[in-house]
Amino acid sequence: MRMIIFFDLPMTNANERKTYATFRKRLTQEGFVMMQQSVYTKLVLNSTNEKSTHDRIKKIIPENGIVQLLTVTENQFASMEYLAGKYDELSIQNTDRTVIL
């Protein structure tokens, strides 16, 4: 399964920019990888792992802005169609169960 986080956070002053940077840093510490600006994804192996990650993310979301979370299967994620832009060869976009760190 893949967890996809979409977020739109205000960055009008220095404090809000710091909050934005801290949130992004915490996402990467949780194992999320940027798909595109303000969209991050993480591979989770099962529903228990998804639930625990979901609970940890709920604890770090900023007070202001919008943060959305979507969980999809690997087949759904792999069938994503690129309407514009170019496929990033560095990202993992398949249904293989092997994760190389």
C-alpha positions as CSV (number, residue, x, y, z in Angstrom):
1,M,0.0,0.0,0.0
2,R,1.0,3.6,-0.5
3,M,0.2,6.5,1.7
4,I,0.1,9.8,-0.2
5,I,0.1,13.1,1.7
6,F,-1.1,16.3,0.1
7,F,-0.6,19.6,1.9
8,D,-0.9,23.3,1.5
9,L,0.6,25.3,4.3
10,P,0.8,29.1,4.6
11,M,4.2,30.7,4.3
12,T,3.5,34.4,4.7
13,N,5.9,35.1,7.5
14,A,9.1,33.6,9.0
15,N,7.3,31.5,11.6
16,E,5.0,29.9,9.0
17,R,8.0,29.1,6.8
18,K,9.7,27.5,9.7
19,T,6.6,25.4,10.5
20,Y,6.5,24.3,6.8
21,A,10.1,23.3,6.8
22,T,9.7,21.4,10.1
23,F,6.7,19.5,8.8
24,R,8.5,18.5,5.6
25,K,11.5,17.4,7.6
26,R,9.3,15.3,9.9
27,L,7.7,13.7,6.9
28,T,11.0,12.6,5.5
29,Q,12.0,11.3,8.9
30,E,8.9,9.2,8.8
31,G,10.1,7.7,5.4
32,F,8.0,9.8,3.0
33,V,9.5,10.7,-0.3
34,M,8.5,13.8,-2.4
35,M,6.5,13.0,-5.5
36,Q,6.1,16.6,-6.4
37,Q,5.9,19.9,-4.5
38,S,3.7,19.4,-1.4
39,V,2.9,15.8,-2.3
40,Y,4.8,13.0,-0.5
41,T,4.4,9.3,-0.6
42,K,5.4,6.3,1.6
43,L,5.3,2.6,1.0
44,V,3.6,0.7,3.9
45,L,3.6,-3.1,4.0
46,N,0.3,-3.7,5.8
47,S,-2.7,-2.0,7.4
48,T,-1.1,-2.1,10.9
49,N,1.9,-0.2,9.6
50,E,-0.4,2.2,7.8
51,K,-2.4,2.8,11.0
52,S,0.7,3.5,13.1
53,T,2.1,5.9,10.5
54,H,-1.3,7.6,10.2
55,D,-1.3,8.1,14.0
56,R,2.2,9.6,14.0
57,I,1.4,12.0,11.2
58,K,-1.7,13.2,13.0
59,K,0.6,14.3,15.9
60,I,2.8,16.4,13.7
61,I,0.4,18.3,11.5
62,P,0.6,22.1,11.7
63,E,-2.3,24.1,13.1
64,N,-2.8,26.2,10.0
65,G,-3.2,25.0,6.4
66,I,-4.6,21.9,4.8
67,V,-3.1,18.4,5.1
68,Q,-4.8,15.4,3.4
69,L,-3.9,11.7,3.4
70,L,-4.9,9.1,0.9
71,T,-4.0,5.4,1.0
72,V,-4.0,3.3,-2.2
73,T,-2.9,-0.2,-3.1
74,E,0.3,-0.8,-5.0
75,N,-1.6,-1.7,-8.1
76,Q,-3.6,1.5,-8.0
77,F,-0.4,3.5,-7.4
78,A,1.5,1.7,-10.3
79,S,-1.4,2.5,-12.6
80,M,-1.0,6.2,-12.1
81,E,-1.1,8.0,-15.5
82,Y,1.3,10.9,-16.1
83,L,-0.7,13.5,-18.0
84,A,2.1,16.1,-18.2
85,G,5.7,16.0,-17.4
86,K,8.2,13.2,-17.4
87,Y,8.4,9.9,-15.5
88,D,11.0,10.1,-12.7
89,E,13.2,7.0,-13.1
90,L,14.4,7.3,-9.5
91,S,11.0,6.7,-7.9
92,I,9.6,3.3,-7.2
93,Q,6.4,2.9,-9.2
94,N,5.8,-0.8,-9.4
95,T,4.2,-3.7,-7.5
96,D,7.4,-5.4,-6.4
97,R,7.7,-6.2,-2.7
98,T,11.4,-5.6,-2.6
99,V,12.5,-2.3,-0.9
100,I,16.2,-1.4,-1.3
101,L,17.5,1.1,1.2
